[in-house]
């Protein structure tokens, strides 16, 4: 008799694209399951009427709208308990919000295995940047979140660097850790057609050479460093344009746009907002390279996506997969400072066509070796067959 396919439940605060990397990663992981003979479902704390939940090719159980930043929902624990027996295991995404602790409370006492992905939320950068918030987190850590991680079958980190740094956030730490890189879905479809979709949204970029930033417009991402650095090198590289693609959750963009306008370079810095689907892939393929001078990044899905499009990556040494990028020669790495970001731009603009082509080939090789999501999802699933 043929065994039934494994069924895994992923829980996350939100599947909204504006929730960033964790939401995108869950979409990609569960979307990969059918090719591996698996079934995946997602429980989230979104409002069931949210438009971004439409068109997904897997089952989503939206148990919101949740209350407050913490995301409490009285529906959560009863639903998890009522449905737990349908699943072979549970994957908890993120910490500090109710989907983590509430799921643990619902599972506690059963023998159902679960793994926890902190998604970079244990990086000590947050402790240094927000010391007052960290004091409050200590209380919640000792009462709740620490026990979620301690009792997980595995706590999965997306890089060796993230795993090494996580214990620095709290002296009370004990968990069974492992490294499973995020990975990304390899682009499909016609690259030329995808570029056309992008150019229809950004017609001023047709025929231009540009670097692509694709993430939230946020201080943590080093957006101010990137704008300052671009203004510094713009005169020496008059052919170079910059695309700043992404949502603006903190209202940072107007200040940066004003800075660019004051320098007389508004025609060379472009702000298309959030790019998704074909337009996003088209932006990668149309660009020369991807750039992310972030102050903290446990992985950076867009970094892996750029590599999958054969695009070199210019990143700071606070993007935790930088050692692998550097080792594979798939891009350039520098400190998350103005000087470091200027150096990234100067290194790239100094290359000739042949050198850029060689790095592009190494970028694709790096993706296939390390970040193809099909291989990485298989690694995740093996923790439920032990």
SVG drawing of the C-alpha trace seen along z (x, -y; Angstrom):
<svg xmlns="http://www.w3.org/2000/svg" viewBox="-13 -71 51 73">
<polyline fill="none" stroke="black" stroke-width="0.4" points="0.0,0.0 1.4,-3.4 2.2,-5.7 0.3,-8.9 2.4,-12.1 3.7,-14.0 1.6,-17.0 3.3,-19.9 1.8,-23.0 3.6,-26.3 2.6,-29.1 3.5,-32.7 2.3,-36.1 1.4,-37.3 1.6,-36.3 1.5,-39.9 4.3,-40.8 5.0,-43.8 5.9,-41.4 9.2,-40.9 11.4,-37.9 9.6,-35.4 6.3,-35.8 8.0,-35.3 10.0,-32.4 6.9,-30.6 5.2,-31.1 8.2,-29.6 8.7,-26.7 5.1,-25.5 4.9,-26.2 7.8,-23.8 6.2,-20.9 4.3,-19.3 7.5,-18.7 8.8,-16.8 5.6,-14.8 4.6,-16.8 1.5,-18.7 1.8,-22.0 -0.7,-24.3 -0.3,-27.7 -1.9,-29.2 -1.5,-32.9 -3.0,-35.8 -4.2,-37.8 -7.7,-39.0 -9.3,-36.3 -10.5,-39.1 -6.9,-40.3 -6.4,-40.5 -2.9,-39.1 -4.3,-35.7 -6.0,-35.2 -4.5,-33.1 -2.3,-30.9 -1.9,-27.3 -1.9,-25.9 -4.4,-26.0 -4.2,-29.0 -6.1,-29.3 -6.3,-33.0 -7.2,-33.2 -7.2,-37.0 -7.6,-39.8 -5.2,-39.7 -5.0,-42.4 -2.1,-44.7 1.5,-44.4 1.7,-41.1 -1.0,-39.6 -3.2,-37.8 -6.2,-35.9 -8.6,-33.9 -9.1,-31.6 -5.5,-30.5 -5.0,-27.9 -8.4,-26.2 -7.7,-25.9 -4.2,-24.5 -5.4,-21.9 -8.4,-20.8 -6.2,-20.3 -2.9,-19.1 -3.5,-15.4 -3.8,-16.1 -0.1,-17.1 3.1,-15.2 4.9,-18.3 4.8,-22.0 7.1,-24.7 7.0,-27.9 8.2,-31.1 9.4,-34.0 9.5,-34.9 8.2,-37.7 4.6,-37.4 1.7,-35.2 2.0,-32.7 5.1,-31.3 4.1,-31.1 0.5,-30.4 1.4,-27.4 3.8,-26.1 1.0,-26.3 -1.3,-24.4 1.3,-21.7 2.6,-21.3 1.7,-18.0 1.4,-16.3 4.2,-14.4 3.9,-16.4 7.4,-17.5 8.0,-21.1 10.9,-23.2 11.4,-26.9 12.9,-29.5 13.8,-32.7 14.3,-34.5 17.2,-36.6 15.2,-37.9 17.9,-36.7 20.6,-38.8 22.5,-40.9 22.2,-43.9 18.7,-44.5 20.0,-44.4 22.6,-47.1 20.3,-49.2 17.3,-49.1 18.6,-48.5 15.3,-49.6 13.2,-47.2 15.7,-44.5 15.1,-44.8 11.4,-44.2 12.2,-41.3 14.2,-39.7 11.0,-39.3 9.1,-37.7 12.1,-35.6 12.4,-34.0 8.6,-33.4 7.7,-32.4 9.9,-32.4 12.9,-30.7 10.8,-27.6 9.5,-27.5 13.1,-27.3 14.4,-25.0 11.7,-22.3 11.8,-22.5 13.2,-19.5 15.5,-21.9 16.0,-25.6 16.9,-26.3 19.2,-29.2 19.7,-30.3 23.5,-30.7 26.4,-29.6 26.8,-33.3 23.2,-33.6 23.7,-30.5 26.9,-31.8 25.5,-35.2 22.1,-34.1 23.4,-33.1 24.8,-36.6 21.3,-38.1 20.5,-36.4 22.8,-34.6 19.9,-32.2 20.1,-30.1 19.9,-26.4 18.5,-24.8 19.2,-22.1 20.3,-24.2 21.0,-23.4 21.7,-25.4 19.3,-25.3 19.8,-28.2 16.6,-30.0 17.1,-29.5 15.0,-31.0 12.9,-29.7 14.8,-29.8 13.1,-32.2 11.0,-30.7 9.4,-32.1 10.9,-34.3 13.5,-36.7 13.0,-39.1 9.2,-39.2 9.7,-39.8 12.0,-42.7 9.3,-44.2 6.9,-44.1 9.4,-45.9 10.1,-48.5 6.4,-49.2 6.4,-50.1 9.7,-52.0 10.0,-53.3 12.7,-55.8 15.1,-52.9 14.8,-51.3 18.3,-51.3 20.0,-52.4 22.5,-50.6 21.5,-50.4 22.0,-48.8 19.0,-47.3 18.1,-47.7 15.0,-45.6 13.9,-45.6 12.1,-47.8 13.0,-51.5 14.2,-51.3 17.1,-52.6 18.2,-49.0 18.7,-48.3 21.3,-51.1 19.2,-53.0 20.7,-56.3 24.2,-54.9 23.3,-53.8 22.0,-57.2 25.0,-59.0 27.4,-56.6 25.6,-57.0 25.7,-60.7 29.4,-60.4 30.3,-58.4 27.6,-59.7 29.8,-62.2 32.6,-59.7 30.1,-57.1 27.6,-59.3 26.1,-56.2 25.0,-54.6 21.4,-54.7 20.0,-53.3 16.6,-51.7 15.3,-51.8 12.4,-49.3 10.4,-48.5 7.7,-49.7 8.3,-52.6 6.9,-51.5 8.8,-54.1 8.3,-57.1 12.0,-57.4 11.6,-57.7 10.6,-61.5 13.8,-62.5 16.0,-60.5 14.2,-61.7 14.7,-65.3 18.4,-64.6 18.6,-63.2 16.7,-66.2 19.0,-68.7 21.9,-67.0 20.2,-67.3 20.1,-63.6 16.4,-62.7 16.6,-61.5 19.1,-58.8 17.5,-57.5 14.2,-55.7 11.5,-54.7 9.1,-52.2 7.7,-51.0 7.0,-47.3 7.8,-45.1 6.3,-41.7 5.9,-38.8 7.0,-39.3 8.0,-42.9 10.3,-41.9 12.1,-39.2 12.3,-41.7 14.1,-44.2 16.7,-41.6 17.3,-40.6 17.5,-44.2 19.9,-45.2 23.7,-44.9 23.9,-43.9 22.0,-43.8 23.1,-46.0 22.2,-45.7 24.3,-47.7 22.2,-46.4 23.1,-46.9 21.6,-43.5 20.4,-40.7 20.2,-37.1 20.0,-35.9 18.4,-38.2 16.1,-36.3 16.5,-39.0 20.3,-38.3 19.6,-34.6 17.0,-35.7 19.6,-37.9 22.1,-35.1 19.4,-32.9 19.1,-35.5 22.9,-35.4 23.3,-38.8 26.3,-39.7 25.5,-41.0 27.1,-43.9 26.5,-43.5 27.6,-44.6 29.4,-42.3 26.3,-42.4 24.4,-40.2 25.1,-36.9 25.7,-34.9 28.6,-37.2 31.3,-34.6 29.7,-32.3 29.3,-35.1 32.9,-36.1 34.2,-32.5 32.3,-31.9 33.4,-35.1 29.7,-35.9 30.0,-39.6 31.7,-42.2 31.5,-42.6 32.3,-45.7 31.5,-47.1 28.1,-48.7 29.5,-52.2 29.5,-55.1 33.1,-54.3 32.3,-50.7 29.2,-51.4 31.2,-53.8 33.8,-51.1 31.2,-48.6 30.1,-51.1 33.7,-51.9 34.6,-48.2 31.7,-47.6 32.1,-50.6 35.8,-49.8 35.0,-46.5 35.0,-45.9 32.4,-43.8 34.4,-40.6 35.0,-40.9 31.3,-41.6 30.4,-38.5 32.7,-36.3 31.1,-37.3 27.7,-36.8 28.6,-33.2 29.9,-32.6 26.7,-34.1 24.6,-31.5 26.9,-28.7 26.7,-30.0 22.9,-29.9 22.7,-26.3 25.3,-25.1 23.9,-26.8 20.5,-28.5 18.3,-26.5 15.2,-26.2 14.3,-22.6 17.4,-21.3 17.0,-23.4 13.4,-22.4 14.4,-18.8 16.9,-19.5 14.1,-21.1 11.7,-18.2 14.3,-15.6 13.9,-16.8 10.4,-15.3 11.5,-11.8 13.9,-11.1"/>
</svg>
